[in-house]
Amino acid sequence: MHYWVRASPSDFTGTVPQPRSGHTAVNIGKSKIVVFGGLVDKQFISDLCVYDFENKLWFQPECSGNGSDGQVGPSSRAFHIAVAIDCHMFVFGGRSGSKRLGDFWVLDTDIWQWSELTSFGDLPSPRDFAAASAIGNRKIVMHGGWDGKKWLSDVYVLDTISLEWMELSVSGSLPPPRCGHTATMVEKRMLIYGGRGGGGPIMGDLWALKGLLEEEEENETPGWTQLKLPGQAPSPRCGHTITSGELLLFGGHGTGGWLSRYDIYYNECIILDRVSVQWKRFPTSNEPPPARAYHSMTSIGSRYLLFGGFDGKSTFGDLWWLVPEDDPIAKRLASSPATNIPEDEDLAMAKKTQLSHEASQKEESVVSELQKRLDISVSISVPDLQVIDELEDKEFLELASSLIGAGEKVSNNGEISNNQKAAQALRDHWGKSTPKLIPLKEIGPLLCDYQRLITRHHISNGASDSQFTESNFSGKESYQFYHVKSASQLRMDDIPKLLEEYKQLLSK
């Protein structure tokens, strides 16, 4: 069992890094973590922050260096790659503003000196959101990314001694082009997972690339294999991290599917178990950090350190430890133990699965437990929703009138019979529909009418606010979308349940 513990000021000396997302953080040996670049408040940054394990010290080294334009180090950027080989950190690409970068730098962490490298061979095009990993202690492999016009699926191998790039010729089937994914070397294979693909969908596929090693006894032809592993696989996502060692996946974001701009951010831990070769939920025993993507997650012995990220609204600057239960940091929780979180809980399903809890939670009401577990505000009283009569709901009536014919217009001043006929026609239409037959433009009016019917049947007919809420959460009559203020908050897998509850309301 592991515990999440937010880092306290006593954990560090020095100045911790400023909030950011899209940065990189790499382990240099077993002595330090180097954080570089990122994005905060639409500003790309180029600062270098170092965490010294032994001294528990954050510091910003004074670097020397000389780039092709006379600069000391790389320009401000985010969504680049950074890979450590011995005491060196290699940086390639990324984005600054709307420009994709293709420059190549190395930082010598023994003397804190940047060098812009002139490389040879098959030079990769400028790109951001690529994925990369070290091959042993000499080479780096990079896959995919976005060049500003298209998603990429190419594979490049860099020899860090000769500084020669080689584009790998791969036979057989290829993974779809992607960016925002992860690449991790596991023994002789590079594993890539997730990302955003060619047509824009978020992917949840896992692929292995062989043929990266050049030892004579290997002599493998480079080739991809898609792996379909058993267990509790993560939902499709991009912007996540997979930390080497235990192959621990954390965070990232997916999409609700119905409304293209609505993203779901994750904060569960999942491991790819090497022994059983399957996905497993990583058991944690208290509240996880807020969901996020484009963060960094590094390992320090048996500890993991989470930093930064973005949740669609805010950029994080918090630091979190993930530690085993016998770690001294975990003992901080002894005086205020947190509620256990089932190891198979998925944030994307939390609103569906957390509407009731075991009776053993005697010290807290159901509603307060929901507030704690889901970090949402749920009032015992009915929320202040603007539930208006259907004859005053212009969007609802316009949609309804389109179903009964263009000749019957929506009235602004009293053609009540036509409007009532149109409203009933729309409800009949939804009552006979399946989720796949309802277009996006109808989801908003459907949600409003759903809330209107709940108000009419359960509150206007004599039930108190408290009685309504109690029945809602007791499981007798569960209307889980009554508190949803906008259709943009709905996910793809919410729609069938919403329609099912709506049809139940129509039957009353």
Buried (B, 14 or more C-beta within 10 A) or exposed (E): EBBBBEBEEEBBEBEBBEBBBBBBBBBBEEBBBBBBBBBBEEEBBBBBBBBBBEEEBBBBBEBEBEBEEEEEBBBBBBBBBBBBBBBBBBBBBBBBEEBBBBBBBBBBBEEBBBBBBEBEBEEBBBBBBBBBBBBEEEBBBBBBBBBEEEBBBBBBBBBBEEBBBBEBEBEEEBBBBBBBBBBBBEEBBBBBBBBBBBEEBBBBBBBBBBBBBEEEEEEBEBBBEEEEEEBEBBBBBBBBBBBBEBBBBBBBBBBBBBBEEBBBBBBBBBBBBEEEEBBBBBBBBBBBBBBBBBBBBBBBEEBBBBBBBBBEEEBBBBBBBBBEEEBEBBEBBEEEEBEEBEBEBBBBEBBEEBBEBEEEEEEBBBBEBBBEBBEEEBEEEBBEBEBEEBBEBEEBBEBBBBEBEEEBBBBEEEBEEBBBBBBEBBBEBBEEBEBEEBEEEBBBBBBBBBBBBBBBBBBEEEBEBEEBBBBBBEEEBBBBBBBBEEBEBBBBBBBEBBBEBBBEBEEE
